[in-house]
């Protein structure tokens, strides 16, 4: 029982109904339904009057009713299959989601976000969302080698835009939005070679991700082309802990690298700290580059060189690619600008070289 001095619960605000609109507009409920659902059966004058009253009363269509009538859920889904502790400081995903939200805002679409442990769990979410009519389409991140998600989404008929996928590999109802990170890695290796670096270590992200494998393969190809033999890649979970561990491992090797490339800013910052603890000076002994530029790269000392891009715009482009599918346009591959190297204090000539 509620105590006498306990505050009374405030009643929930009442939403306007079609019956309310009909009463205020002086028409039947069926006329309101015809007018608001843009169906024939009422005059243009009545349609305009009903819509004006509905706007004045703050009426909005019920999402549940729209779903039951086959008009869609007005919601787009995004599932991320990564450990939660790797996203808490990941600026890339924060900016990407911000861009996605901007891209959806003009259409008043909601973003339904869920985190899961692995791709199998992600596929189960898609099956459930499809069965429950929860989303009109989905945005897919972290495309993988032999990815099971595209064929599943294709079989469900659920429109999707894959962010970061391979170009030219899409099915009906599945578009790809991507940046050529192979080109970016190739340019990065060429620049480090120009600076005199011959031993390069790449602290990569999760194994099996398509972009991880592309970067590793491009690094190897670039090393072979330039005649570099001291090049290696180590995969991690993107966390600062594993980034620091990988740094200590390569720097404690008999022939340590003179340059380190990290697949995100968090690992790069952790790597600089680990290198300093081992007595390496950045950039005098070791050059460091982060794959994703961020405020973190600019705030630490030395400021980190990084591959920069407009990640918010990337997210907007992905959202618009999905909206195009929902509007009935064919699936397509949408390129976005390649990340470009922004050189700061953490890169310089290799020790003992005359690189510039």
N, C-alpha and C positions, 0 to 999 in steps of 0.2 A: 504494500500500500504506500502511496506517495505521502510523505510528511506534509504537514500544513504549511511549512515554510519553504517547501521545494517549489521551484519555479514551474509554472504550468507549461506543458509542451505546446509549442507554437504549431497551429494547424498547417498542414502542407498547402502551398499555394495551389489554387484550382486552375487547371488549364482550360482554355476556351474549347468548346466542342462545336461540331457542325450544327447541333441543335441551337446553341447560343447564337451562332452566326445567322442561322435561318430566322430566328426571332428578331434580331436587330436589323436584318436586311429586309424583313417582311416578305420572305419567300419560303418555299417548302425545303425540307432537308434534302430531297432528291435534287432540287435545283442547285443547292449549295454543292452537292457532290459533283454534279455535272460541271459546274463552273470551276471548282478548285482542281478538278482532275482533267480539265481542258477537253471535255467531251461534248459532243453535240447534244442539243436538247433544250438549250436556253438561248435567249437573245444576247447579243454583244453588250447591250446596255445592262442587262441583269448580271452577266458575267463580270463586268467591270464593277458594278455595285457590290457584289458578293466579295470580290477580291479586295476591294477597298475596306470593307467592314472587317474582313479576316485580318488584314494588315493592322488595322487600328486595334484589334483585340489581341494581337500578338500570337495568332494561331499558326502552328506549324504541323505538317503531316506527321503522323505517328510512324516511327521507323518499323515497328512490328507490323502495322497495317500495310505499309509499303511492301514489306517482304511477302506477306500473305497474298497480296494482290499481284505479285510478280514484278513489281516496279524496282526491286533492288533494295539493298540495305543501307545505301549511302555511307558505306564504310569500306576502307581499304586495309588489308592486313600486312603486318611485317613481323616475321619470326626471326630471331637471332639464335643460332645454335653455337654459343661460345660460353666458356666459364664466366660467371657473373663478375668475378674479381678482375677480369681483364678489360672490362668496359667502364669501370668506375672513373678512370682517368683518361679514357680514350677520346681525344678531341675529334678524331675523324668521324666517329659515329654520332657524336653530339651535333656536329655541323651538318652531317648528312641528313639526320632526322629533321633538323631545323629547315633545311631546304625542301625536304619532302612535305613537311607541314605547309610551307609557303605555297608549294605547287598545288596542294589540295584545297587551300583556303578559298580560292575564288569559286570553287564548285561546292563549298560547304560540306565537304566530305570529311568524315572522322578517320583517324588512324588508330587501328587496333594493334597494339604491340604486345608481343609475348617472347619470353626467353625460355629456351629449353636446353637440355644437356647435349643432345647430338642430333644428327640429321634424321635418324629414324623417328625420334620424338617430334621433330619438325614436320615430317610427313604425316604423322598421326594428327597433328594440329590442322593441317590442310584438309584432311579427310573429314574431320569434325566440323570445321568451319563450312565446308561445302555442304555437308548433310544438314546443318542447322541454318543454312542461308545467312551466315553471319557476315560475310564480306562479298563485295562485288568483284574483287580482284586482289592480287597480292604483289608485293615487292619482294624480290628474292635477293639476298646478299650472300657473299662468300661462295660463289660457284666453285664446284669441286671437279676434280678429275673423275670420270665415270659417275657423274652426279645423278642420283635417282629422282631428283625433284622435277626436272623438266618433263620426263615422260609421265610422271604421276599427275602433274598439273594439266598436261595435255589430255590425259584420259578422263580427268574430272571436268574438263571444259572450263577451268577456272583461269581467266585472263591473268597474265603475269608479266612483269618487267624485271629482268635479271640485271642486277647492278654489278658491273665488273666482269661480265661474261666474255667468252670468246666471240669475235665477230663472225657473222655469217652462219652461226649455228643456232637457229631458232625454229620453233615449230609454230603451227597455226595457233594464234592466241598467246604467243610468248615472244616478247621483244627483248632486245639486249641493249643496255646502255653501258659503255665502257670507255676507258682511256688506255692507250697503248703503253702499258708499263714496261713492255719489252724494249720499246724505243727509248723510254726514260732510263732504264738500266743501262742500255748500250751507251747513251750519252754520258752517263755518270762514270762508267768504267773508262771511257775515252778521256774524260777530264782528269781522273786520278792518274791515268797513265801519263798524261801531259805534265802532271806535277811530279813525275818521277817515281810514283808508287808502283812496285812490282809484286808486293805481297798484300793481298786484299782479302779480308774476311767479311762475309755477309751473314749477319745475325737475322735470320728470316723468321717469318711467322709460322702459322700452323701448317704442318705437312699435309699434302693432299688438296689444298686450296689451289684453284687454277692460277691465281695471280702469283702465289708462292712458287709454284713449279715454273711459271714463265720467267720469273726473275732469276731463279737459280739457273735455268737453262741458258738465259741470255748472258748471265755472268760468265758461265763456262765457255760459251761460244766467243764472247768478247776476249776472254783470256787466251783462248786458243789462237784467235786471229792476231792478237798483239804479242804472242809469245810469252805470256805470263804463266809461270808454273806454280807460284805460291798463292793460289786462289782457292777458297773453300767457302761452303755455306753450312750453317747450323740452324736447324729448325727449332722453334720455341712455341710457347702458348701466347706470345705477345706481352707477357707480364714483365714488370721491372725485375722481379726475382730471377726469372729465367734469362732475361737479357743480361743481368750482371753475372750470372753463372757462366753463360756462354763467353762473355768477355774475359773472365778470369781463365777459362779453359784455353782460349786461343793465345792469350798473352803469356801464359805459362808454358807454351810449347817451345821446342828448341829453336824454332825460327819464326818468331812472332810477326804478325802483320804490321805494316806501317799505316794502313788505312782500314777503318771499320765502317760498314754500311749497315744501318739498322732499319728494320721494316716498320717501325713507328717511333714517335718522339719519346715515349715513355722509356722504352728500352735504351734509346740513345743517351738519355740523361743518366739512367742507371749505369750504363756502360762507362760514361765519363768518370763517374764517381768510383767505379771499380778499378778503372785504369789508374786513376790518381792514387788510390790506395796501394797499388802495386809499384808506384814510383814512375809511372809514365806521364809525361807532360803533353797536354793537348794545346796546340798542334805541333809542338817541336818534335815530339817522338811519335805522335800518332794523330792522324787526321780522322775526324768523325763526321758522318753524314746521316741525318735522319730522313726516312722516306716521306713522312708527312710533316709539313711545316705547321707550326702552331705558336701560340703565345709562350708556351713553355720553352720552345727552342730559342725564343728571343729574350727570355728572362734569365736563363742560367748563364753562368760565366765559366768558360768562354761561350759566347753566343753560338748556337749550333747552325752549321750549314744544313740545308734541308731542301727536299724536293717539294715545291709549293704548287698548289692549285686552288681553285675556288670550289671547295667541297660543298658549300651551300648551293651553289649553282648546279653542281653535280646532282644533288638531291632533287632540286626543282626539275631538272631535265628528266630524271627517272620518274617522278610523279606524273609529268606531262606525257611521257611515253605510255604509261599505264592508262591515263585518261583517254589517250587516243585509241587504245584498244577497246576501252569501254564504250567509246563513241562509234565503234564499228569499223575503225580503220585497220588495215592489214598489219601484221607483225613486221617489225623492221629492226635493223641494227642502227643505233644512234651513237655516233662517236662524240666524245667530249675532249677538250684540250689535253694534251700530254703534260704531265707534271714537269716543271722546269727547275733546274738547280739554282737555289739562292745561296750564294757563297757568303759565309760570315767568318767568325774568328776561329772556328774549329777545324778549318782545312788550310793546308799549306803544303809546300814542297816536302817530299819525302826526305828523311834524315840523310845527309851526305849527297843529295842530288842537286841538280841545277834546274829542276823543274820550275815552271812559272804558271 
